[in-house]
Amino acid sequence: MIGVIGCGNMGKSMIEGISNSGLIEGSQIGIFDINKDKVDELSSRLGVISEADETAVFNNHKYIIIAVKPNGFEKLFKTLGKVENKSDKVVISIGAGIKIASLEKMSDKNYRFFRAMPNLPVLVGEGMSAISHRENVSEGEVEFVKSIFDSFGKGDIVDESLMDVVVGISGSSPAYVFMIIEAMADGAVLKGMPRDKAYKYAAQTLMGTAKMLLESKEHPGLLKDRVCSPGGTTIEAVKVLEDSGLRSAMIKAVVSATEKSEEMGKK
Ligand SMILES: NC(=O)c1ccc[n+]([C@@H]2O[C@H](COP(=O)([O-])OP(=O)(O)OC[C@H]3O[C@@H](n4cnc5c(N)ncnc54)[C@H](OP(=O)(O)O)[C@@H]3O)[C@@H](O)[C@H]2O)c1
């Protein structure tokens, strides 16, 4: 049912997520990578099927996830053998920066494509993945593809025109968050906390705070206001962050990453 080509960082985590979530049986997942060791390790651990090659993945499955590096897509389509019933196939590309129009061009337009942009936390089952598609797919297919991405985090359907903003807000942002955790820990270390404890306190606080926001669905400003007691420690820190331009730096960071992605897409 689901075939995955490329079992590197992303492919492997996606296979683990799909398999561990129970979305479908391991025996309905077929995988292939040019490194046989990667396939053998996953198939013996998860009970997924090792496919002979890329063509077998296409022929044996309806949903095909392509998780090779972006520069490997063209070669992959060129070297594919005969694929039966191409128009029944739903091909999901996670290749960063590759537009649906480019996928159609390099593959002779017969497949029905989804383009997805997952992010690094897919590796721990907490990814944020944007998913876009053309109109030639059914509602059921859209739902199923979303459920694939939900199995290792959260999937969200967006218009393809938003993919550059997705790079700014979720694709590149794990780096910004690592920087925030590191900086918070530096402050605590400066005031005497051991470094390993400082990372744990900062990271757990970020994770818990994000969970609160997602679960309560309340406005982040309101939640912030609630923890700022009049004349207390938190509003003191908030003033320092405002004086130091934290919010405007973050807005500029998201805009810059988005613009860089737009620029790269024009080449
Ligand atoms: N990492 C991220 O945070 C992230 C986020 C969003 C999207 N993506 C996208 O995800 C895709 C995969 O990234 P990754 O970091 O997982 O790459 P990766 O670790 O290099 O994994 C790709 C795997 O596919 C294998 N491969 C290459 N050509 C193949 C072919 N024709 N058939 C079967 N296997 C093949 C590679 O083998 P070799 O190593 O021998 O070439 C490697 O094992 C990329 O297109 C990237 O743009 C990544």
The ligand as a Gaussian input file, in Angstrom:
#p B3LYP/6-31G(d) Opt

LIG

0 1
 N       16.512000      16.365000       6.746000
 C       15.508000      17.253000       6.855000
 O       15.335000      17.946000       7.874000
 C       14.527000      17.430000       5.719000
 C       13.413000      18.260000       5.885000
 C       12.494000      18.366000       4.837000
 C       12.698000      17.663000       3.665000
 N       13.812000      16.881000       3.533000
 C       13.995000      16.168000       2.263000
 O       14.001000      14.776000       2.534000
 C       14.744000      14.119000       1.516000
 C       15.647000      13.098000       2.160000
 O       16.545000      13.787000       3.050000
 P       17.422000      12.966000       4.082000
 O       18.041000      13.963000       4.987000
 O       16.645000      11.848000       4.642000
 O       18.537000      12.345000       3.068000
 P       19.487000      11.085000       3.283000
 O       19.698000      10.834000       4.733000
 O       20.670000      11.285000       2.386000
 O       18.613000       9.853000       2.731000
 C       18.396000       9.564000       1.379000
 C       18.635000       8.068000       1.182000
 O       18.218000       7.686000      -0.115000
 C       19.243000       6.901000      -0.735000
 N       19.071000       6.999000      -2.181000
 C       19.594000       7.894000      -3.062000
 N       19.139000       7.639000      -4.318000
 C       18.308000       6.567000      -4.227000
 C       17.525000       5.832000      -5.166000
 N       17.506000       6.146000      -6.466000
 N       16.795000       4.785000      -4.723000
 C       16.798000       4.447000      -3.418000
 N       17.535000       5.091000      -2.478000
 C       18.262000       6.147000      -2.874000
 C       20.505000       7.515000      -0.187000
 O       21.624000       6.696000      -0.394000
 P       23.093000       7.431000      -0.479000
 O       23.313000       8.049000       0.861000
 O       24.019000       6.302000      -0.769000
 O       22.983000       8.434000      -1.586000
 C       20.112000       7.669000       1.293000
 O       20.224000       6.449000       1.990000
 C       15.478000      15.203000       0.727000
 O       14.875000      15.373000      -0.542000
 C       15.317000      16.448000       1.580000
 O       15.228000      17.612000       0.782000
 C       14.712000      16.735000       4.522000

